[in-house]
Amino acid sequence: MAKTQKAKGISVLIVSTLAFTVCFMVWMMFGVIGIPIKKTLNLNATQFGILTAMPVLTGSLIRVPLGMWTDKFGGRIVMFWLMMVCVVPIWLIGYATEYWQYLVLGLFVGVAGGSFSVGTPYVARWFDRKHQGFAMGVYGAGNSGAAVNKFVAPAIVVSVGWAVVPQVYAAVMLGTAILFWIFSYSDPKHLVDSRITWRQQLAVMRDPNVWKYCQYYSIVFGGYVALALWMTQFYVAEYGFDIRLAALLAAAFSLPGGVLRAVGGWMSDKWGAHKVTWWVLWVSWICLFLLSYPQTDMTITTVDGPKTFHVGLNPWAFTALMFVMGIAWAFGKASVFKYISDEYPHNIGVISGIVGLAGGLGGFLLPILFGVLLDLTGIRSSCFMLMYGIVWVSLIWMYWTEVRKAELMGLRSKNFSLKG
């Protein structure tokens, strides 16, 4: 007996989420194994930032074409071959010895990061508009692969050495690709008219709202990726923890930042993308303001002589703030894509690819900028200072294009009704 459309949709959602989780785990691999590589090659903070960011670059740049191919050929075939292409480069990382070799292989492994712009439209089209936000949120929970990486990779590094991590991940990727092919489905009705050209699809980039959603996503996803890559070494350097404890505490940010995306999808379906995104940005602003303050010793001259005070976040307060921000960004990642499914139902693949590209480029540039700022200032919290400024830009942009616009429209409606 053939499966119903609803049953197929659920099967597609489950197996696609699994595939995305594994792809994201692989994409974030250098966030952990990069630490022993950094020590072996004696890399500075900027070089480490470039190393961790290389997979993110490819995963970002390839998102737009992958979104287009998904619209034209279907998510099932595109996702399967995407995973298969990554298997060999992942395996070879364990045999690299030079810095340039890690960078080149990182570029190939980064293809796994493009899986988001494949799975988002693929999954969304199996559900009605009322449930698309939740479905995309569940799929997006595959971001928790960043946390899975922080649980699995450190254990392997400590037990048998970092070089085994790529071998294990290659085997997992291959097995997941096979499972995905067995339990996923295709529907010709989900394909975009083949007569539509790429130039016609990319015409949506003239829409200023697309650029605004790119800005939002560069924070909630780009910032998430960047900090997921940066936090393990931050804990090691700032608080002197070993790699296992550092990765565990870093997962307090990565795990809710991925898993709770489904909740953000449900909230966006219920209250709307605008309201959820607005509050996400304000929570981010508060958390980043507190996280930006560096460890500081102040000496004050009193009537009893000089007294020294220490001001700074201890590791537990720091982790609590990161946990809250991870939750907020999980909701924000879902709400941004709810905007897209509401406003561009016929171009989800292309728009999600463009917005995903912006988020991915944020995830690529930010770790490098984190490293540059650290080398220039010597202040580890400078990464949060940078993120704080980016959030300010989004809050101002959202106020002028959405909040203030809504207030003026409401005022005009009120005046019109009073005159009438």
N, C-alpha and C positions, 0 to 999 in steps of 0.2 A: 504493500500500500504506500502510495506516494505521500511524502510529508506535506502538510499544509504550509501555506505561505508564512503563517505566524511561527510555526515550528522551525522552518528554515531560517527565519529572521533571528530567532533566539540562538540557534546553533551557530549562525554566522557571527553574532555578537560575542558569544563565549570564546570561540576559537580565534576570532580576530583580536580580542582583548589579550588572550594568551600570547599570540604572536607579537603584538605590540609590546607587551611586558618584556619578552625576551629580547626584542630589538632594542628597547630602551636600556636594558641591562648591559648589553654589548656596547651601546653608544656611550655609556657613562664609564666604561671600563678603566680608562686612563685616570679617572678621579682617584682610584685606589692603587692600581699597579704603577701609576706614574710616580708615586712616592719613592719606592725602592729604585725605580729607574732614575729619578732625579738625583738620588744619593750616589748611585753607581757612576753616572755621567757627570756629576758635580754641576748641575744646572742651577742657574739663578732663578729668581721668581718669575721674570718675564719669559724665560725659556720654558719653564714649567707651565706657565699659562698658555703658551703657544702649543705645547705638546697636548695638553688636555683639550684644547679648542679645535685641533685639526679635524677630528671626526665630526664635530658640530658644523664646521664649514661645509663639508660635502653634503651632510644631511640637510642643511639649509638650502643650498643652491639647487639641489635636485628636487625639492618639494614642488615647485611649480610644474615642471614637466611631468612629474609623477602624478600630480593632480589631474593634469590634462589627459594622460594615458588612462587613468582610472575612469574618467568620464567617457573616453572613447572605446576602451577595450574591456573594462570591467575590473573591479578590485581584486577578484580572486586570482586571476592570472598574473597581475602586476605584483601583488603581495608575495606570491609564491616565488617568482623569479628574483625579486628583491632579496629575499632571505637566502636563496641558493647562491647568489652572486657573492654574498658576504662571507660564506663559510671558509674559503681558502685564505683570504687576507687575515681573517681572525686567527687562524691556525698559525700563520707565518710570523705573527708578532712575537711568539715565544722564541723564535730563532734570530730575531734582530739583535744587532750589537751596536750599531751607530745611531746617533741622534737623527740623521736624515732618513734612515730606514724606518724608524718609528713614525716620523712625520708622514712619509709616503704611504705606509700601510694604514695609518690612521685615516688618511683621506679615503681609502677604499672601504675601510670598515664603517666610515661615516654614512655610507649609503643606507645603513640600517635605520638611521634617524629620519630618513624620508618616509618611513612607514606610516607616519601620522597622517600625511596628506593623501595616502592611499586608503587607509582604514576608515577615516572620518566620513567621506562621502559614500564609501562602500556600505558601511553600517547604517548610516542615516537613511539611505534609500530603501531599507527593508522595514522602516517604521513610518507611521503616519506623523504628520506635523506636530500633533499634540504630544507625542512621546519622543520626538527626535532629540530634544535637549537632554533627556535622561539617557537615551541610548548612546549619544555621543559622549556623555559624561562617563558612562560605564566603560566605553572603549578607551577614553582618555585616562582612565584610572591605571592604564598600562604604564603611565609615568612612574608608577611605583617600582618599575624595574630599576630605577635609580637607587631605591632603598634595598631591593633584593641584591643588587651589586654590592652594597655596603655590608650586607650580612654574609654573602657567599665568598667574595673575593678575599677579604682579610683572613678568613679561616683557611683558605687554600694557601695564601701567601705565607702564613705562619707555619702551616703544616708541611708543605712540600715545596715552597718557593713560588715566586710570582710568575715564572715562565709557564707553569701548569695552567694558570687561569685562562689564557687564550685557547688552550687545547680543550679544556672543559667547555668553554663557551661555544667553540666551533661545533662540538658534538651536540650541544643543546640546541643550537640554531638549526642544524640539519634535521634533528628529530622533530622540532617544532614545525618546520616547513612541511614535512611529510604529514603530520597530524592536521595542519591547516588545510592541506589539499584534500584530505579524506573527508573532513567534516564541514567544509565550506561549500557554497553554491553560487551559481551565476543566474542572472535574470536579464535577458536581452532588453526588457523594458526600461532597465536602469541606465542604458547607454545613451549618451548625447548623440544627436544627429551627426552622422559622419561628414555631412556636407558643411558643417560649421568649421571654419578654419581657426588655427591658433591665434591669428591676428584678431579675429572677431572675439574669441574668448578673452584675450588679454585687454580688450577695449574697456573692461570693467575697471582697469587701473586709473581711468580718468575720474572715477568717482571718489571725491574727497573722503567719504565715509570709510572706504577701504583703507586709506592711509591712516585714518584715525584708529581703526581696529588693529592695524599693524603696530601702532604705538602702544596701545593697551597690551597687546600680546607680547611685545618686546620686554615688558615688565613681568607679567605673570607667568610666561613660559621662558622667555630668554633669561630673566633673572633667576628663575627656578633652576634651569639647566646650569647656569654659571655658578650659582652657589652650591648646587649639588656636586659639581666638580671641585669646588674650592674648599668646602667646609672640612673635609677630613684632614687635609694638611694644615688648615687654620687651627683646628683643635690641637694638633701635634705641636705646632709652633707656639701658639698663644698660651696654652695651658700645660704643655709638656706631657700629654697623654700618649700611650702607645697606640699603634695603628688600629688595633681591634676596638679599644674603648672609643677612640676618636671617630671611627666609622660608625659605631653604634649610636653615639650621640648625634652625629651628622644625619643619621637615618630618622631622628626625631623631626627633622625638617622635610626630608625626602619622602618619607612614607605617607604622612597625611597630605602632602602636596600632590601625591598621585592618587591614593585610594579614594579620597573624599571628593574627587572631581565629579563622581556620579551624583553626590549630594548637591553639588553646585549646579549640575544639569537639572535636577528636580526643582531646586530653588528658582532657577531661571525660567523654567516652564510655569511655575506658580506665580512669581512676582515680577517677572520680566528681566531681560538682560541688563537694562539701564540701571535699575535700582541695585541689583547685586554688584555690578561693576563699580558703581559709585562708592558703595560702602567698603568694597575690597580695597580700593585705592586709599581711602582714609585710614583703614586699619594698617595698611602697608606704610603709610606716611608716619604714623605714630611709632610703629615698631622700628623702622629704619632710623628715625630720629634718636631713639634710645640706643640702638646698636652702633650708631656712628661715633658715640663718645669713646675716645681712647682711654686706655689705662693711664691714670694721671696721679701723680704725687704732688700735693700742694703744701708749701710751707708758709704758715701765717705767723706774723709777729704778734704775740699777745703780751699782757702785762706780766705774765709769768715766764716770758721768753718764747722762742720760736717753737711752734708745734706743727707737726707734719700730718697731713691727712691723705688717705688714699681714696680716690674715686674711680670706680670702674665696675663693670659687670663681672660677677663670679661666673664659673662655667654653668651653674644651674639656672641662674637668672637669664644668662645668654641663651641657653638651650630652650627655656620656656618661651622667650620672645621669638626664636626661630620656629618653634612649634606652632605658635599662633600665626605667624606669617606664612608658614607652609599651608595651613588650613585656608587662610584667606586667598592665597594664590591658586589653590585647588578650585575654589569656587570661581575665581576670576577666569581661569582657563576655560571652564565650562560656559560661563556667561558670555565671553567674547564670541564663542562659536554659536551660541544661541542667537546673537545678533545676526550672524551670517546665515543660519538656516531660516530665520524669519524674513530677511531682506533679499536673499539671493537663492531661493529654493531651486532654481534651474541651473545655477552655476556653482554649486557647493564645492565641487572638486577644484575648480580654478581658484575661487576665492580662498578656500581653505589652504591651497598651495601657496598663494601670495602672502596671506597672513602668517601661515606657518613658516614661510621663508623669513619674514621679518623677525618672528620670534626666535628662529634658529640663528639668524645673524646676530641677534642680541646675545644668544648663548655662546656664539663664537667670539665676538668682540670683547664681551665683558671680562672673561677670565684673563685675556691678554692685558686689558686695561687695569684689572686688579693687580697683575704682576708689575706692570709699569709704575703704577702709583705706589706700590709697596717698595720697589727699588728706589724711587725718587724721594719718598717721604719717610720711609721706615716705619710708617704707622699702619698696622694690620687692619684697623677698622676703616681705613680709607676706602675699601671696597663698598662698605655700607654708605659712606658719604656720597659716593658716585650714584648709587641706586636711589638714595634720597632725592637727589637732584632730578633724576629721570622721572620719579613719581610726581614731583612738583609739576613737570611739564604736562603730564597726562591729566592731572587734576584741573589745571588751568584750561587745557584744551576741552575737556569734558564739560566744564562749567559754561564756557562760552558757546559751545555748539549744541549742548543738550539741556543742561539745567536752566541756564538763563533763557534759552529759547522757549522752554516749556513754561517758565514763569511769565514771559511776555505774552505768549499765546493764551494763557489762562486769564491774564489781565484784560486782554483784548476781548475775549469771550464775555467776561463779566461786564465790561463797559457796553458791549453791544446789547447784552440782555437788559441792562438798565435803561438804555435808550429806547429799546423796543417796548 
